[in-house]
Amino acid sequence: MARVVAVHGIGKQTLGEESLRKEWLPALNDGLTRAGAAAVRLAEPDVAMAFYGDLFRPPGEFLAVGDPPYTAADVAEGFEQELLQAWWQAAAASDPAVVPPGADTLVSTPRSVQAALRALSGSRFFAGVALRAMVFDLKQVHAYLTDPVLRAKALARVADQIGEDTQVVVAHSLGSVVAYEALCAQPGHQVRTLVTIGSPLGIENLILHRLQPAPLTLDGPPRAVWPGPEGLVWANLADEGDVVALVKDLRSAFGEQVRCAIVRNGARAHDAVAYLTDALCGRAVADGLA
């Protein structure tokens, strides 16, 4: 089995294992170089991509191209509207060009959903992202957390790649949720280091409470299960402008042993490659492979 298992994030439904590995492998090696660990160079057999994006891809049919033609009206009440609202608030907090949502513009009507999508489309974070792609991203997160069949299939894709030789798991965006749950489901795994980048795991009301296994909530704030043995090292990296990683510090939810850090990805705040090439990511991977 591969020494490093990579787990991609949302919006990769039109790609696949090989295309994503070709993107991630050089970025991982660049991160190792930035960390002064160029000697720990990864080759193709060292990295496996746990791909689950096709589970969200609509069945093909003639004369249909790309994502479904979603509009603001397709953003469902409840989870999807609440997550859209959270993205809008986070984007406004980090980008002066984004008009913040007011008390009278909560995302609860088609008109306010349209306002949120319009505001986000003008942000640095979502620049160049089509409206239908934004809505599709919302629906992917929602589907994973609420569709038990899809969730089980995605978890199986990750679990199948993690073997006795796997030392490091690097997971991006929604993939960090899948990787976390997959590791929790394998209590005897031999993974040394979990690296989460651009992770939404700390969003309490929308993500944290829906994790499997569920966090403990007996006294004080919810405390989630640790995804492995005590010796597991967990590094969590977040860009200040990454609206998907709304909660940058995971320690209150997962324990003080999570090593949380802020990185600077510039205009590519949520981009996986930007995270992977950072020296802090490279150091975490190198330590796990040492």
VENNOR-V86682 format. One line per field, one symbol per residue. ss: DSSP state (A for helix, B for strand, O for the rest). phi: phi as a letter, one per 20 degrees, with the letter a starting at -180 (. if undefined). A space follows every 10 residues. Layout:
# VENNOR-V86682
ss->???
phi->???
This chain:
# VENNOR-V86682
ss->OOOBBBBOOO OOOOOOAAAA AAAAAAAAAA AAAAOOOOOO OOOAAABBBB OOAAAAOOOO OOOOOOOOOO OAAAOOOOAA AAAAAAAAAA AAAAOOOOOO OOAAAOOOOA AAAAAAAAAA AOOOOOOOOO AAAAAAAAAA AAAAAAOAAA AAAAAAAAAA AOOOOOOBBB BBOAAAAAAA AAAAOOOOOO OOBBBBBOOO OOOOOOOAAA OOOOOBOOOO OOBOOOOOOO OOBBBBBBBO OOOOOOOOOO AAAAOOOOBB BBBOOOOOOO OAAAAAOOAA AAAAAAAAAO
phi->.ffcddcfdf mdfedagfff ffefgfffff ffffemcffe eedgffcdee dcgffeefgf bfmdcmfgff cgfefffngf ffffffffff fffdcffeff fefecffccg ffffffffff feeffdgnef gffffffgff fffffcdfff ffffffffgf eecfefdcdd cdlgfffffg ffffecfefd fecdddclee gefffedgfe fcfffecfcm ffcefferfg ffecdddbeg eeffefdfde ffedofffed bddddmfdgd ffffffefff fgffffffef
